[in-house]
Structure formats: structure tokens, C-alpha cells
Amino acid sequence: MTKTNSSKNELTPEQREELLSTLKDRFENNITRHEWLEWDKIQAKLEANPAKLWSLYEMERTGGEPDVVDYDKAEDEYIFYDCSEESPKGRRSVCYDPEALEARKKNKPENSAIGMAADMGIELLSEEQYRALQKLGNFDLKTSSWVQTPEQIRERGGALFCDLRYGQVFLYHNGADSYYAARGFRGALKV
């Protein structure tokens, strides 16, 4: 997928159709993630929300392979997570947040997980959401993903990340300014 004009956050008709086709194919090919949902209703909701569609495009463009994983009946919202096998390639080698990026004096990464997510209009998965994702398959067997970090940890310079090893989800800590080629972040979007 080609990069959009991020200042406008708009998709061309061709990009829109390509994305909807990709999302529909992924939906149908991974029906066990959402067998109680209907694609036509999801597509109608997406078409009525161009800003959310743009966010999904950015998730796809950066390698996230977004898919519907749940539906919030009370809020009438479909919930998408990045479902790529490993942490999205276009979102790796980033520190945790803009503050950590600014504090780093040498060898700064290009961006931060929180900064990129905000630019994309998505949120990092929480630990709970990450664990829920792992019930749908095996993700991050070789990579790891930053997750939302409680303020009391972040205030002390730390940040949290998760991965799946030995059939178990592990939650770890690291300095928020650290970054690794095998660590990125997964996002969530409600539509």
C-alpha cells in the first residue's frame, strides 16, 4: 500500500476500495476470530467513518494486518487489532513515547510507539488486550510489542512490553527510551 497524504488523512477511491477488499478477505480467511459477526455490517460502519478507515489504512500500510476481533454492543463499535504474525514491520525500532524520544541524546530512533499511534489515530494495546489477542492465535513468537504502561511505571522511566514464548504471554519492563529491531507495537481501533 502506498503512503497517503497524512496531512489530509484521506484515502483516494482506489485506496479505499483496495483496503476494503483486503479487510474483507482477511475477515473471511480468519472467521474463527469473529464468527458471530457479519462483514456487510462492518463494511457499512467503515464506509460511514472515513477517518477510521484512514486509520485502518495506516495500520495496514505499516504491516499490522488489522482484523475485527470483537464487537462492543453497548457502544455499537467494532474493535480491530493488529493481527500480523509478528510485531508490525513498519512500527519497529521505536522507543515508548515522545518524552523518551526527546530524552534520548544519542542514537535516537525515528519515532516512538505512542507518537506513531497518535499520528495513526489508534491506541497501543493494553496488557489485557494483548492477552486477549493471544487467545486468537500465536503472535510475537520472534518479536515483542510495547503495551500501554501505567503512569506510576512511566514516571520512573520504565515502560512495558509483551511477547509469546513457550506457549505463555510474558510481560516485561524496559527503559522507555530503549528500542530494538524486534520490538514494535500493536494497535487497537474502535469503529
N, C-alpha and C positions, 0 to 999 in steps of 0.2 A: 504494500500500500504506500502511496505517496504521501508526503507531508502536506497538511492543509495549511491554509493561511491562518495561523494561530491568533492573529490579531482580530480576525473576524469570527473565529470559531464556527465557521460554516462549511458545509460539505457541498461539493458540486452534485448535480443529479446523478452523475456516473459513480461518484464515490459512495453516495447514499445507497444506490442500488447494489453496488458491489458488497458493501458492508452488510446490508440486509440479507443478501444471498448467502454470505459467509456465515452469519449468525444463524440463519435457518438451517443450513447444512449441519453446523455444529450441534444445534439443538436436536435435530433428528438423529444424528450419529451418536449422541450421548444421552439418549432418552431416559436412562436409569437415574440421571441426576434430577429429573423433573417430570416423571411420567404422569403426574396429576395435572400438568399444565398444558394449555393449548397455544400453539405458535401464533395463530391468527390474532388472538387477543394481545399477545406480547407485541406483535408487529404493529398493531393499531396504536398501542401505547407509545411505542418508539416513534412512529410517524408523527404523533401529536407533540413530541418533545424533541425538537431539533438540537437543543443544547445537550441533552443527554445522549442523543445519537452521536454528536460530535465527540463526547467523552468516550463512548464505546469505540469510536473510530481510533482515537488516540490509544486506547488500551490495546486494540488490535495492531495498530501500526508499530507499537513498541514491543510486540511479541507476547502479549498477555493471553491471547485466545479466550476472550471473555465469553461466559456462558451463564444462562439463568440457573441459579441454584436454589432459589426459594421464592415464595410469594408471601407478602405481608398483607393479609386480608383486611386488617383494621385500617391500614393506611392506603390500601389498594395500590401497592407498589411491588414490582418485580425486582428481585435482587440478583445482580450479576457479580460474579467474582472472576478474577483471572484464573483460568484453568489450564494454563500451559504446564507441561510436564515439569519443567524446571522454572526457576525464577525468571521472569521475562528478560530476554537478552538486551533489549533496549533500555532497561532500567537497572542495570548492574553497575558496580563500581561507584556507588553513591554513598555519602555519609547519611546520617539520620535526618537532620533538619537544617534549615538555613543558619541557625545560631552556631551549630557545629561546623558548618562550612566556613562561616566568617571567622571563627576562632582558629581555624587551621591556618598556620602561617606558611608551611612548606607542602609541596606536593598535593595541592588541593584537588579534589575531584571536580568534575564539571558541574555537578548539581547535588542536591540532597533528595532523599526519598519524600519527605514531607513537601518540599518545594515543587518537585515534579508532580506529585499527586494533586496539589492545589492547582497547578497550571493545567492539569488534565481534567479537573472537575470531579475527582474521585477521592476516596479516603483509603488509607492503609488499612489492611485487615487488622482486626483486634486479635488477641490470642484466641479468644473464643471462636471467632470466625475462622481463623486458621485451622483450629482443631475440627471444626465442622466441615471445612473443605476436605480435610484428610479422610473423612468418612465416605467421600465420593470417589476416592481413588488414592493413588500414591503419588504425591507431589514433592518436589525438592529432595529427591534422593541423592543428588550430587551438589545442589546449591542450597542456599538459605535465603530467607526473606525477612527484612525488617518488619516488625509489627508495632502497633500503637503502644506507646510507652507511658506508664503512669507518671504524672508530674513529679512525684517525690523521687523517682529514679532519675528522671531527666534533669532535675535541679542539681543533682550531684554529678552530672557529666555522663551518665550512662544511658543506654538505650537497649531495647530488647529485640531479639530475632529468633526465628524458629526454623527447624528443618525436620525431616523424617529420616531416621536412621534405625536400623534393626527392628523395623515394624513399629516404632514408637515416635511420637512427636516430642521433640526436645525444645525447651525454651531456654535461651541463653542470654547473657548480657555482654556488652562490649562498650567501649568508649563511643559516644555518639559521633565523634569525629573520625572514627575508623571507616575504612571502605575496602572492599575486596572484590576481585573479578568474579567470584562465585556468589556474591551477595547482592540481591536487589530488593524489590518489594512487589507485593501483590496488592491489587486494589479491589475495592468494592464500590458498586454504584447502584442506587435505587432509582427505578424509573416508574 
